[in-house]
Amino acid sequence: MQVLLLGGSGLLSGAAREAFLAAGHDVTVFTRGERALPQAAHLRTLRGDRRDAVAITTALAGQRFDFTADFLAFDAGDVARLFAVPGLAPGRVTMISTGQVYLVTANPRPPFCESDADAPLMPEPAAGTRAHANWVYGMGKRAAEAALVQAGSERGVPTLALRLPVVQGEADGGNSRRLWGWLERLRDGGPVLMPEGGVQPVRFVYAGDAAAALVRLAEGPAWPAQPALNLAQPDECSLGDFVLEVARLAGVPARLVPVDAATLATAGLADTCAPYWGRWCSRPDPAAAFVALEFRTRGVTEYLPSVVRAHLANPPAASHEGYAYRAEELALAARLEA
């Protein structure tokens, strides 16, 4: 099978690349080439910028594939440029979307089923805020999903948007560094701020499971009838319990200090101190995908030991961006504990 991966050096795209190669497929990766890919038999790399119509046309014109996984479609224009490539036969197309398509609705009530994306939208947040950046991302993905459905219908190509929450994986140290942000705080020995006592539920997906689902979509005899499916781990836990488990696996004590949202906002730490906390961490319900794909992902206790172990063995060169405010976090924790 000829497989095209648009994007090849990220956490999920890297896992997908390895999964397709392990399954015996010929893999072509279209990437800007910012990171070198490992050399492997049956792996071909094409260089270019996905947002450059000339570059993507030069690389892909006239080529034929059985399956395409698109990790780099962030708006309708990205989808349009792909389907405008002359002579490109992409085969079945799966676009990696996001649970944030639900978070831009006016009154999101997780966990989300696929139809929740049809709810009325929230107003555009103020420019320059974290909320606005997340809104732009979610709205862009919604537009990309709509463009994918239209392009697939016009071209007679099977398409699917796969909506994911935060992806956890062994190689994530060089990507978002969100898990590393918690590990850094736990390992430095100081108290760790825990918003609202850590009661907020969280749900992730393991990169290896998402990659396996893509292989299943490529190889399966049938194609899902739905235009979009959620894929996530089957279970939810609280953020506090998740961090305690991370600490246990890392072999370090966890000194968690509860703090309310208003206090964090006043201290200027609400957007930096606690990865996975707040409105912009989605919780999609994967029940429909488990039925449609006849596939079940692993729970957090099944994959987390390997992920934490890999982060400790190969720590990233840079800290999580929020760790720059660690001194302010420690000062606030000291006041709260006094």
HUNORWO-V515549 format. One record per pair of residues at least 24 apart in sequence whose ideal C-beta (glycine too) atoms are under 10 Angstrom apart, sorted by the first residue. I is the first residue (numbers start at 1). J is the second residue. D is the distance in Angstrom with one decimal. If there is no record, write none. Layout:
BEGIN
{{I	J	D} {I	J	D}}
END
This chain:
BEGIN
{{1	25	4.5} {1	26	7.0} {1	27	9.3} {1	65	8.6} {1	66	4.6} {1	67	6.5} {1	91	8.6} {1	215	9.6} {1	218	6.3} {1	219	7.2} {2	26	5.2} {2	27	8.4} {2	28	7.2} {2	44	9.9} {2	63	8.5} {2	64	6.7} {2	65	4.7} {2	66	5.1} {2	67	7.7} {2	68	9.6} {2	89	9.6} {2	91	7.5} {2	218	10.0} {3	27	5.0} {3	28	7.0} {3	29	9.3} {3	42	9.6} {3	65	6.5} {3	66	6.8} {3	67	5.0} {3	68	7.6} {3	69	7.3} {3	91	8.3} {3	214	8.9} {3	215	8.9} {3	218	6.4} {4	28	5.1} {4	29	8.0} {4	30	6.8} {4	44	9.8} {4	46	9.0} {4	60	7.6} {4	63	7.7} {4	64	9.5} {4	65	4.4} {4	66	8.9} {4	67	7.3} {4	68	4.4} {4	69	7.4} {4	70	8.6} {4	82	9.7} {4	88	8.9} {4	89	10.0} {4	90	6.5} {4	91	7.8} {4	93	9.0} {5	29	4.9} {5	30	7.1} {5	31	8.3} {5	43	9.8} {5	45	10.0} {5	65	9.8} {5	67	9.4} {5	68	7.8} {5	69	5.3} {5	70	8.3} {5	71	7.0} {5	72	9.5} {5	214	9.0} {6	30	5.2} {6	31	8.2} {6	46	9.8} {6	50	6.2} {6	56	8.6} {6	60	9.2} {6	68	6.9} {6	69	7.1} {6	70	4.5} {6	71	5.9} {6	72	4.9} {6	73	7.4} {6	78	8.8} {6	82	7.3} {6	90	9.5} {6	93	9.6} {6	95	9.0} {6	96	9.3} {7	31	6.2} {7	32	8.8} {7	50	7.5} {7	69	8.3} {7	70	7.6} {7	71	3.5} {7	72	4.4} {7	73	9.3} {7	96	8.4} {8	32	9.3} {8	33	8.9} {8	35	8.4} {8	37	5.6} {8	43	9.1} {8	45	7.0} {8	46	9.4} {8	71	8.2} {8	72	9.7} {9	33	8.4} {9	34	6.6} {9	35	4.1} {9	36	8.4} {9	37	6.6} {9	71	9.7} {9	171	9.7} {9	174	9.1} {9	175	9.3} {10	35	9.1} {10	71	6.2} {10	72	8.9} {10	96	9.5} {10	167	8.9} {10	169	9.8} {10	171	8.8} {10	172	9.5} {10	174	9.3} {10	175	6.2} {10	176	9.7} {10	207	9.3} {11	71	9.7} {11	167	5.7} {11	168	8.6} {11	169	4.8} {11	170	8.7} {11	171	5.4} {11	172	5.1} {11	173	9.3} {11	174	8.3} {11	175	4.8} {11	176	7.9} {11	207	5.4} {11	210	9.5} {11	211	9.9} {12	69	9.1} {12	71	6.3} {12	96	6.6} {12	164	7.7} {12	167	5.3} {12	169	7.4} {12	171	9.5} {12	172	9.6} {12	175	9.1} {12	205	8.9} {12	207	5.2} {12	208	9.6} {12	210	5.7} {12	211	6.9} {12	214	8.9} {13	37	9.9} {13	69	7.7} {13	70	9.7} {13	71	4.4} {13	72	8.4} {13	96	8.3} {13	207	9.4} {13	211	8.9} {13	214	9.8} {14	38	9.1} {14	71	9.8} {14	169	8.4} {14	170	9.9} {14	171	6.0} {14	175	9.4} {14	207	7.9} {14	211	8.7} {15	167	8.6} {15	169	6.2} {15	170	8.8} {15	171	7.6} {15	206	8.9} {15	207	4.1} {15	208	5.7} {15	209	9.0} {15	210	7.0} {15	211	4.0} {15	212	8.8} {15	214	9.0} {16	69	5.8} {16	71	7.7} {16	94	9.8} {16	96	9.0} {16	207	8.4} {16	208	9.7} {16	210	7.5} {16	211	4.3} {16	212	9.1} {16	213	9.4} {16	214	5.2} {16	215	7.9} {16	218	9.8} {17	43	7.3} {17	69	9.4} {17	211	8.3} {18	43	9.8} {18	171	9.9} {18	207	9.9} {18	208	9.0} {18	211	7.3} {19	207	9.5} {19	208	7.4} {19	209	10.0} {19	210	9.2} {19	211	3.9} {19	212	6.0} {19	213	9.4} {19	214	7.0} {19	215	5.2} {19	216	9.8} {19	218	9.8} {20	67	8.5} {20	69	8.5} {20	211	8.0} {20	214	7.6} {20	215	6.1} {20	218	7.4} {20	219	9.7} {22	211	9.5} {22	215	8.6} {23	211	9.9} {23	212	9.3} {23	215	5.3} {23	216	9.8} {23	218	8.3} {23	219	7.3} {25	66	8.4} {25	67	8.2} {25	215	8.0} {25	218	7.4} {25	219	8.6} {26	65	9.2} {26	66	9.3} {27	65	9.9} {27	67	10.0} {27	69	9.9} {28	59	9.1} {28	60	8.7} {28	63	7.7} {28	65	7.2} {28	68	9.5} {29	71	10.0} {30	55	9.1} {30	56	7.2} {30	59	5.8} {30	60	6.8} {30	68	9.6} {30	70	9.6} {30	71	10.0} {30	72	8.4} {30	82	9.6} {31	59	10.0} {31	71	9.6} {31	72	8.7} {32	72	9.1} {35	174	8.4} {50	74	9.0} {50	78	6.4} {50	81	7.5} {50	82	8.2} {51	75	9.3} {51	77	7.6} {51	78	6.8} {51	81	7.4} {52	81	8.3} {53	77	9.2} {53	80	9.1} {53	81	5.1} {53	82	9.8} {53	84	7.2} {53	85	8.6} {54	81	9.9} {55	81	9.6} {56	81	5.7} {56	82	6.8} {56	84	8.7} {56	85	6.1} {56	88	9.0} {57	81	8.2} {57	82	9.9} {57	84	7.7} {57	85	5.1} {57	86	6.8} {57	87	9.6} {57	88	8.5} {58	85	9.3} {59	85	8.5} {59	88	9.7} {60	85	4.9} {60	86	9.2} {60	87	8.7} {60	88	5.1} {60	89	9.9} {60	90	8.6} {61	85	5.6} {61	86	5.0} {61	87	5.5} {61	88	6.5} {62	86	7.0} {62	87	3.8} {62	88	7.1} {62	89	8.8} {63	87	7.5} {63	88	5.9} {63	89	7.4} {63	90	8.8} {64	88	7.9} {64	89	4.2} {64	90	8.5} {64	91	7.6} {65	89	6.6} {65	90	5.6} {65	91	4.7} {65	92	8.9} {65	93	9.2} {65	218	9.8} {66	90	9.0} {66	91	4.2} {66	92	7.2} {66	218	6.9} {66	219	9.4} {67	91	4.8} {67	92	5.0} {67	93	7.9} {67	94	7.6} {67	158	9.6} {67	214	8.1} {67	215	9.0} {67	217	7.3} {67	218	3.8} {67	219	8.4} {68	92	7.1} {68	93	4.7} {68	94	7.2} {68	95	8.9} {68	157	9.0} {68	159	9.4} {68	218	9.2} {69	93	8.0} {69	94	5.2} {69	95	8.1} {69	96	7.0} {69	162	8.8} {69	210	10.0} {69	211	9.1} {69	214	5.3} {69	215	9.6} {69	217	8.4} {69	218	8.0} {70	94	7.0} {70	95	4.5} {70	96	6.6} {70	97	9.6} {70	144	8.7} {70	148	8.2} {70	159	9.6} {70	161	9.5} {70	162	9.8} {71	95	8.4} {71	96	4.9} {71	214	9.9} {72	96	8.5} {72	144	9.9} {73	97	8.2} {73	140	8.9} {73	141	8.0} {73	143	9.7} {73	144	4.6} {73	145	8.8} {73	147	8.2} {73	148	7.3} {73	161	9.1} {74	98	9.6} {74	136	9.3} {74	137	7.4} {74	140	4.9} {74	141	6.8} {74	143	9.0} {74	144	6.4} {75	136	9.2} {75	137	9.6} {75	139	8.5} {75	140	4.1} {75	141	7.9} {75	142	9.3} {75	143	5.3} {75	144	5.5} {75	147	8.1} {76	140	8.1} {76	142	9.2} {76	143	4.2} {76	144	5.8} {76	145	9.0} {76	146	6.8} {76	147	3.9} {76	148	8.8} {76	150	8.9} {76	151	9.5} {77	140	9.3} {77	143	8.5} {77	144	8.6} {77	147	8.1} {78	140	8.7} {78	143	9.4} {78	144	6.1} {78	147	8.2} {78	148	9.7} {79	143	8.5} {79	144	5.3} {79	145	8.6} {79	146	8.8} {79	147	3.9} {79	148	5.2} {79	149	9.5} {79	150	8.5} {79	151	5.9} {79	152	9.5} {79	159	9.3} {80	144	9.5} {80	147	6.0} {80	148	9.9} {80	150	9.3} {80	151	7.3} {82	147	9.5} {82	148	9.2} {82	151	8.0} {83	147	8.3} {83	148	8.7} {83	150	9.2} {83	151	4.3} {83	152	8.5} {83	154	8.0} {83	155	6.4} {83	157	8.1} {83	159	9.8} {84	151	9.1} {88	155	9.8} {89	155	9.2} {89	157	8.5} {90	151	9.6} {90	152	9.6} {90	155	8.5} {90	157	6.4} {90	158	9.9} {90	159	9.2} {91	157	7.5} {91	158	8.3} {91	218	8.2} {92	152	9.4} {92	157	7.3} {92	158	4.7} {92	159	7.6} {92	160	7.8} {92	217	6.8} {92	218	6.7} {92	220	9.2} {92	223	6.5} {93	148	7.0} {93	151	8.3} {93	152	6.6} {93	155	9.3} {93	157	5.9} {93	158	7.1} {93	159	4.7} {93	160	7.4} {93	161	9.6} {93	217	9.9} {94	148	9.3} {94	158	9.1} {94	159	7.5} {94	160	4.9} {94	161	7.7} {94	162	5.6} {94	213	8.9} {94	214	6.2} {94	217	5.6} {94	218	8.2} {94	223	9.9} {94	224	9.6} {94	229	9.5} {95	141	8.7} {95	144	6.4} {95	145	7.0} {95	147	9.3} {95	148	5.2} {95	149	10.0} {95	152	9.9} {95	159	7.2} {95	160	7.3} {95	161	5.0} {95	162	7.0} {95	163	9.7} {95	228	9.0} {96	141	9.2} {96	144	9.8} {96	161	8.1} {96	162	5.7} {96	163	8.6} {96	164	6.5} {96	167	9.3} {96	210	8.0} {96	214	8.7} {96	231	9.4} {97	138	9.7} {97	141	5.1} {97	142	8.4} {97	144	7.1} {97	145	5.7} {97	148	8.7} {97	160	9.3} {97	161	4.2} {97	162	6.2} {97	163	4.6} {97	164	7.2} {97	228	6.7} {97	229	9.4} {97	230	9.3} {97	231	9.8} {97	284	9.8} {98	134	10.0} {98	137	7.2} {98	138	6.9} {98	140	9.5} {98	141	5.1} {98	142	9.4} {98	144	9.8} {98	145	9.7} {98	161	9.2} {98	162	9.5} {98	163	6.1} {98	164	6.1} {98	165	7.9} {98	166	9.4} {98	167	10.0} {98	282	6.9} {98	284	8.8} {99	138	8.7} {99	141	9.4} {99	163	5.5} {99	164	6.6} {99	165	4.7} {99	166	8.4} {99	203	8.5} {99	205	9.5} {99	230	7.1} {99	231	9.7} {99	232	7.6} {99	280	9.7} {99	281	8.4} {99	282	2.6} {99	283	6.8} {99	284	4.3} {99	285	9.7} {100	134	6.4} {100	135	8.5} {100	136	9.9} {100	137	5.8} {100	138	3.6} {100	139	8.8} {100	140	9.3} {100	141	6.4} {100	142	8.8} {100	163	8.7} {100	164	9.8} {100	165	9.0} {100	280	6.9} {100	281	9.2} {100	282	5.6} {100	284	9.8} {101	137	9.6} {101	138	5.6} {101	139	8.5} {101	140	9.7} {101	141	5.4} {101	142	5.0} {101	143	9.9} {101	144	9.5} {101	145	6.9} {101	161	8.4} {101	163	6.3} {101	228	8.1} {101	230	9.9} {101	282	8.3} {101	284	9.0} {102	138	8.0} {102	142	9.7} {102	163	8.0} {102	230	9.1} {102	282	6.0} {102	283	8.6} {102	284	7.0} {103	131	9.8} {103	134	6.9} {103	135	8.3} {103	137	9.4} {103	138	5.7} {103	279	6.5} {103	280	6.0} {103	281	8.5} {103	282	5.6} {103	283	9.5} {104	131	9.9} {104	134	8.0} {104	135	5.5} {104	136	9.2} {104	137	8.8} {104	138	3.9} {104	139	5.7} {104	140	9.8} {104	141	9.0} {104	142	7.0} {104	280	9.7} {105	138	9.0} {105	142	9.9} {108	279	7.8} {108	282	8.4} {108	283	9.3} {110	165	9.7} {110	200	10.0} {110	201	7.5} {110	203	8.1} {110	236	9.0} {110	281	9.3} {110	282	7.0} {110	283	3.9} {110	284	7.9} {110	285	8.2} {111	165	9.7} {111	201	8.0} {111	203	6.8} {111	230	8.8} {111	232	8.4} {111	236	7.0} {111	282	9.0} {111	283	4.5} {111	284	6.7} {111	285	4.2} {111	286	9.1} {111	287	9.2} {112	163	8.4} {112	165	9.6} {112	203	9.9} {112	230	7.0} {112	232	9.6} {112	282	7.0} {112	283	6.6} {112	284	5.1} {112	285	6.0} {113	230	7.4} {113	284	8.1} {113	285	5.2} {113	286	9.7} {113	287	7.5} {113	288	6.9} {114	161	9.5} {114	163	7.5} {114	226	6.4} {114	227	8.6} {114	228	5.6} {114	229	6.6} {114	230	6.2} {114	284	8.2} {114	285	8.5} {114	287	9.7} {114	288	6.0} {114	289	8.9} {115	226	9.8} {115	228	9.7} {115	288	9.6} {116	230	9.6} {116	284	8.8} {116	285	8.9} {117	141	10.0} {117	142	7.2} {117	145	8.2} {117	161	9.6} {117	163	8.1} {117	228	7.2} {117	230	9.8} {117	284	9.8} {122	279	9.9} {129	271	8.8} {130	270	8.8} {130	271	4.8} {130	272	9.3} {130	278	8.6} {130	279	9.6} {130	280	7.4} {131	271	9.2} {131	278	9.5} {131	279	7.5} {131	280	7.4} {133	280	9.0} {134	278	9.4} {134	279	8.0} {134	280	4.4} {134	281	9.8} {134	282	10.0} {135	280	9.0} {137	280	8.9} {138	280	8.5} {138	282	8.8} {145	227	7.3} {145	228	6.1} {146	227	9.2} {148	227	7.9} {148	228	9.0} {149	227	5.1} {149	228	8.6} {152	227	8.4} {153	227	9.7} {158	217	9.3} {158	222	9.8} {158	223	4.5} {158	224	8.6} {159	223	9.0} {159	224	9.9} {159	227	7.1} {159	228	9.5} {160	214	10.0} {160	217	6.9} {160	223	7.3} {160	224	5.8} {160	225	9.9} {160	226	7.5} {160	227	6.9} {160	228	6.9} {160	229	6.5} {160	289	9.9} {160	292	9.3} {160	293	9.9} {161	226	9.1} {161	227	6.5} {161	228	4.0} {161	229	7.6} {161	230	9.8} {162	205	9.8} {162	210	7.5} {162	213	7.2} {162	214	7.7} {162	217	8.1} {162	224	9.6} {162	228	7.5} {162	229	6.0} {162	230	8.0} {162	231	5.4} {162	289	7.9} {162	293	9.7} {163	205	10.0} {163	228	5.9} {163	229	6.9} {163	230	4.8} {163	231	7.1} {163	232	8.5} {163	282	8.1} {163	284	5.4} {163	286	9.3} {163	289	9.0} {164	204	8.9} {164	205	5.4} {164	207	9.6} {164	210	6.2} {164	213	9.7} {164	230	7.8} {164	231	5.7} {164	232	6.9} {164	282	8.5} {164	284	7.4} {164	286	9.5} {165	202	8.4} {165	203	5.4} {165	204	5.6} {165	205	5.8} {165	230	8.3} {165	231	8.7} {165	232	5.1} {165	233	8.3} {165	276	9.4} {165	281	7.3} {165	282	4.9} {165	283	6.4} {165	284	5.7} {165	286	9.3} {166	202	8.0} {166	203	8.3} {166	204	5.0} {166	205	7.6} {166	232	9.3} {166	275	8.5} {166	276	6.4} {166	281	6.4} {166	282	7.8} {166	283	9.8} {167	204	6.9} {167	205	5.7} {167	206	7.6} {167	207	5.2} {167	209	9.5} {167	210	6.5} {167	211	10.0} {167	231	9.9} {167	232	9.7} {168	204	4.8} {168	205	7.1} {168	206	5.7} {168	207	6.8} {168	208	9.6} {168	209	9.7} {168	210	9.9} {168	233	8.6} {168	300	8.0} {168	303	6.7} {168	304	7.3} {168	306	9.8} {168	307	5.4} {168	308	9.6} {168	311	10.0} {169	204	9.7} {169	205	9.3} {169	206	6.6} {169	207	3.3} {169	208	7.0} {169	209	9.7} {169	210	8.8} {169	211	9.1} {169	303	8.3} {169	306	9.1} {169	307	6.3} {169	310	8.1} {169	311	9.8} {170	206	9.5} {170	207	7.7} {170	208	8.5} {170	303	9.1} {170	306	6.1} {170	307	5.6} {170	308	9.3} {170	309	8.0} {170	310	3.5} {170	311	7.6} {170	313	9.0} {170	314	8.3} {171	207	7.5} {171	307	9.3} {171	310	7.2} {171	311	9.4} {171	314	8.3} {172	207	7.7} {172	307	7.3} {172	310	8.4} {172	311	7.3} {172	316	8.7} {173	307	9.9} {173	310	7.7} {173	311	5.5} {173	312	9.6} {173	313	9.6} {173	314	6.0} {173	315	6.2} {173	316	3.8} {173	317	8.6} {173	318	9.4} {173	320	9.9} {174	314	8.8} {174	316	5.5} {174	317	7.9} {174	318	8.6} {175	207	9.9} {175	316	8.7} {176	275	7.9} {176	320	8.2} {176	321	9.6} {177	275	8.4} {177	311	9.2} {177	315	9.6} {177	316	5.5} {177	317	10.0} {177	318	7.1} {177	319	7.3} {177	320	4.3} {177	321	7.6} {177	322	9.3} {177	323	8.8} {178	204	9.9} {178	274	9.7} {178	275	3.7} {178	276	6.5} {178	281	9.4} {178	320	6.5} {178	321	9.7} {178	322	9.0} {179	204	9.4} {179	242	9.6} {179	243	9.9} {179	246	7.1} {179	275	7.3} {179	276	8.8} {179	304	9.1} {179	307	6.9} {179	308	7.6} {179	310	10.0} {179	311	6.1} {179	320	8.7} {180	275	8.9} {180	311	5.8} {180	312	9.6} {180	315	6.9} {180	316	5.7} {180	318	9.1} {180	319	7.6} {180	320	5.5} {180	323	8.7} {181	272	9.0} {181	273	8.8} {181	274	8.4} {181	275	4.8} {181	276	9.3} {181	319	7.6} {181	320	3.1} {181	321	8.0} {181	322	5.7} {181	323	6.1} {181	326	10.0} {182	239	9.5} {182	242	8.5} {182	243	5.6} {182	246	5.7} {182	247	8.3} {182	250	9.2} {182	254	9.6} {182	274	8.3} {182	275	6.3} {182	276	8.4} {182	308	9.8} {182	311	9.7} {182	320	8.3} {183	243	9.6} {183	246	6.6} {183	247	8.6} {183	249	9.6} {183	250	6.0} {183	252	8.4} {183	308	7.3} {183	311	5.9} {183	312	7.2} {183	315	8.1} {183	320	8.9} {184	311	10.0} {184	315	8.7} {184	316	9.6} {184	319	6.0} {184	320	6.4} {184	322	9.3} {184	323	5.2} {184	326	7.9} {185	243	9.0} {185	247	9.8} {185	252	9.9} {185	254	9.5} {185	255	9.7} {185	256	9.9} {185	273	8.4} {185	274	9.3} {185	275	9.9} {185	320	8.8} {185	322	9.1} {185	323	7.2} {185	326	7.0} {185	329	7.6} {185	330	9.5} {186	243	7.5} {186	244	9.7} {186	246	6.9} {186	247	5.0} {186	250	6.2} {186	251	9.9} {186	252	5.0} {186	253	7.9} {186	254	6.0} {186	255	8.6} {186	256	9.4} {187	247	9.1} {187	250	6.8} {187	251	9.5} {187	252	5.5} {187	312	8.6} {187	315	9.4} {188	252	9.3} {188	323	9.0} {188	326	7.3} {188	330	9.0} {189	252	7.9} {189	253	8.0} {189	255	8.3} {190	255	7.5} {190	257	9.7} {190	326	7.6} {190	327	9.7} {190	329	7.9} {190	330	5.1} {190	333	7.2} {190	334	9.3} {191	254	9.6} {191	255	4.7} {191	256	7.5} {191	257	4.7} {191	329	8.1} {191	330	6.8} {191	332	9.3} {191	333	4.0} {191	334	7.6} {191	336	8.5} {191	337	6.8} {192	243	7.2} {192	247	8.6} {192	254	6.8} {192	255	6.3} {192	256	5.4} {192	257	6.7} {192	273	8.7} {192	274	8.8} {192	329	7.9} {192	330	9.6} {192	333	7.7} {193	256	8.0} {193	257	5.5} {193	258	8.3} {193	259	5.0} {193	263	9.3} {193	264	7.3} {193	267	9.2} {193	269	7.1} {193	273	5.0} {193	274	6.6} {193	277	9.7} {193	328	9.9} {193	329	5.4} {193	330	9.0} {193	332	6.7} {193	333	5.9} {193	336	8.2} {194	238	9.9} {194	239	7.4} {194	240	5.7} {194	243	7.0} {194	244	9.6} {194	254	9.2} {194	255	9.8} {194	256	4.3} {194	257	6.3} {194	258	5.5} {194	259	6.8} {194	273	9.2} {194	274	7.2} {194	277	8.5} {194	333	9.8} {195	239	7.6} {195	240	9.3} {195	258	8.1} {195	259	6.1} {195	260	7.6} {195	261	6.2} {195	263	9.3} {195	264	6.1} {195	269	9.3} {195	270	7.8} {195	273	7.6} {195	274	5.0} {195	276	9.9} {195	277	4.8} {195	278	7.5} {196	238	9.9} {196	239	8.6} {196	240	9.0} {196	258	7.2} {196	259	7.8} {196	260	6.3} {196	261	6.3} {196	264	9.2} {196	274	9.5} {196	277	7.9} {196	278	9.8} {197	238	8.8} {197	239	9.3} {197	240	6.5} {197	256	8.3} {197	257	9.6} {197	258	4.1} {197	259	8.4} {197	260	8.6} {198	237	9.9} {198	238	5.5} {198	239	4.7} {198	240	2.1} {198	241	7.2} {198	242	8.1} {198	243	6.7} {198	244	8.2} {198	256	6.6} {198	258	7.4} {198	274	8.9} {198	277	8.4} {199	238	5.6} {199	239	7.6} {199	240	6.8} {199	241	9.6} {199	258	9.3} {200	238	6.6} {200	239	4.9} {200	240	8.4} {200	242	9.9} {200	274	9.3} {200	276	8.1} {200	277	5.9} {200	278	7.9} {200	279	9.9} {200	281	7.9} {200	283	9.5} {201	235	9.9} {201	236	4.5} {201	237	7.0} {201	238	6.0} {201	239	7.6} {201	241	9.6} {201	242	9.6} {201	281	9.5} {201	283	6.3} {202	233	9.8} {202	236	6.7} {202	237	6.5} {202	238	7.2} {202	239	5.1} {202	240	9.6} {202	241	9.0} {202	242	5.7} {202	243	9.6} {202	275	9.9} {202	276	5.2} {202	277	8.3} {202	281	6.4} {202	282	9.8} {202	283	7.2} {202	300	8.7} {203	230	9.8} {203	232	5.3} {203	233	6.1} {203	234	9.0} {203	235	7.6} {203	236	4.8} {203	237	8.3} {203	242	9.9} {203	276	9.6} {203	281	8.6} {203	282	7.9} {203	283	4.3} {203	284	7.3} {203	285	8.5} {203	286	8.7} {203	300	8.6} {204	232	7.0} {204	233	5.8} {204	235	9.9} {204	236	9.5} {204	237	9.7} {204	242	8.6} {204	276	8.1} {204	281	9.1} {204	282	9.9} {204	283	9.3} {204	297	9.7} {204	300	6.8} {204	303	8.9} {204	304	9.1} {204	307	9.6} {205	230	9.2} {205	231	5.8} {205	232	4.7} {205	233	5.6} {205	284	8.7} {205	286	7.9} {205	297	6.2} {205	298	9.2} {205	300	10.0} {205	303	9.3} {206	232	9.5} {206	233	6.7} {206	297	6.5} {206	298	5.5} {206	299	9.1} {206	300	8.4} {206	302	7.9} {206	303	4.1} {206	304	8.6} {206	306	9.0} {206	307	7.7} {207	303	8.7} {207	307	8.8} {208	297	9.2} {208	298	8.0} {208	303	7.1} {208	306	8.9} {208	307	9.7} {209	233	7.6} {209	286	9.8} {209	295	8.3} {209	296	8.6} {209	297	4.0} {209	298	5.7} {209	302	9.4} {209	303	7.6} {210	297	7.8} {212	293	9.7} {212	295	7.2} {212	297	8.4} {212	298	9.8} {213	286	9.6} {213	289	7.4} {213	293	6.0} {213	295	5.7} {213	296	9.9} {213	297	7.6} {215	295	9.9} {216	293	5.7} {216	294	8.0} {216	295	5.4} {217	292	9.7} {217	293	7.0} {217	295	9.2} {220	292	9.8} {220	293	7.5} {220	294	8.3} {220	295	9.3} {222	292	8.8} {222	293	9.6} {222	294	9.5} {223	292	9.2} {224	288	8.7} {224	289	8.0} {224	291	9.5} {224	292	4.4} {224	293	7.1} {225	292	7.5} {226	288	6.8} {226	289	8.8} {226	292	6.6} {228	284	10.0} {228	288	9.4} {228	289	9.7} {229	284	9.1} {229	286	7.9} {229	287	10.0} {229	288	5.9} {229	289	4.2} {229	290	9.5} {229	291	9.6} {229	292	6.0} {229	293	7.5} {230	282	9.2} {230	283	9.5} {230	284	3.6} {230	285	5.9} {230	286	5.0} {230	287	8.1} {230	288	6.7} {230	289	5.8} {230	290	9.7} {231	284	7.6} {231	286	5.4} {231	288	9.7} {231	289	5.1} {231	290	9.0} {231	293	8.2} {231	295	8.7} {231	297	6.8} {232	282	8.7} {232	283	7.5} {232	284	5.1} {232	285	7.3} {232	286	4.4} {232	287	9.7} {232	289	8.3} {232	290	10.0} {232	297	6.8} {233	286	7.5} {233	296	9.6} {233	297	5.2} {233	298	6.6} {233	299	5.6} {233	300	5.9} {233	301	9.8} {233	302	8.6} {233	303	8.0} {233	304	9.9} {234	285	9.4} {234	286	6.6} {234	287	8.5} {234	290	7.5} {234	296	6.6} {234	297	6.2} {234	298	8.1} {234	299	5.8} {234	300	9.4} {235	297	9.6} {235	298	9.5} {235	299	4.6} {235	300	6.3} {235	301	8.3} {235	302	9.6} {236	283	6.6} {236	285	9.4} {236	299	9.8} {236	300	8.8} {237	299	9.1} {237	300	6.2} {237	301	8.9} {239	274	7.4} {239	275	9.2} {239	276	5.9} {239	277	5.8} {239	278	9.9} {239	281	8.6} {241	300	9.3} {242	276	7.5} {242	300	7.0} {242	304	8.2} {243	274	8.9} {243	275	9.6} {243	276	8.9} {243	277	10.0} {245	300	7.5} {245	301	7.3} {245	304	6.4} {245	305	9.2} {245	308	8.6} {246	304	7.2} {246	307	9.1} {246	308	5.9} {246	311	9.2} {247	308	9.4} {248	304	9.9} {248	305	9.7} {248	308	9.1} {249	301	9.7} {249	304	6.4} {249	305	5.5} {249	306	9.5} {249	307	8.7} {249	308	4.2} {249	309	7.3} {249	311	9.7} {249	312	8.8} {250	308	5.8} {250	309	8.8} {250	311	8.4} {250	312	6.2} {251	308	9.6} {251	312	8.8} {252	312	9.9} {255	333	8.5} {255	337	9.2} {256	333	9.6} {257	329	9.1} {257	330	9.8} {257	332	8.3} {257	333	4.5} {257	334	9.0} {257	335	9.8} {257	336	5.5} {257	337	6.2} {258	336	7.8} {259	329	9.4} {259	332	7.0} {259	333	7.8} {259	335	9.9} {259	336	6.1} {260	336	9.7} {263	332	7.4} {263	335	9.2} {263	336	7.7} {264	329	9.5} {264	332	8.0} {266	332	9.4} {267	325	9.1} {267	328	6.6} {267	329	8.4} {267	331	8.6} {267	332	5.2} {267	335	9.3} {268	325	7.8} {268	328	7.3} {268	332	9.8} {269	322	8.2} {269	325	6.1} {269	328	6.2} {269	329	6.2} {269	332	6.7} {271	321	9.9} {271	322	7.8} {271	325	9.7} {272	320	8.8} {272	321	7.1} {272	322	3.5} {272	323	8.4} {272	324	7.8} {272	325	5.1} {272	326	9.6} {272	328	8.8} {272	329	8.4} {273	322	5.8} {273	323	9.2} {273	325	6.8} {273	326	8.7} {273	328	8.5} {273	329	5.4} {273	332	8.6} {273	333	9.8} {274	322	7.9} {274	329	9.5} {275	320	6.8} {275	321	9.8} {275	322	7.2}}
END
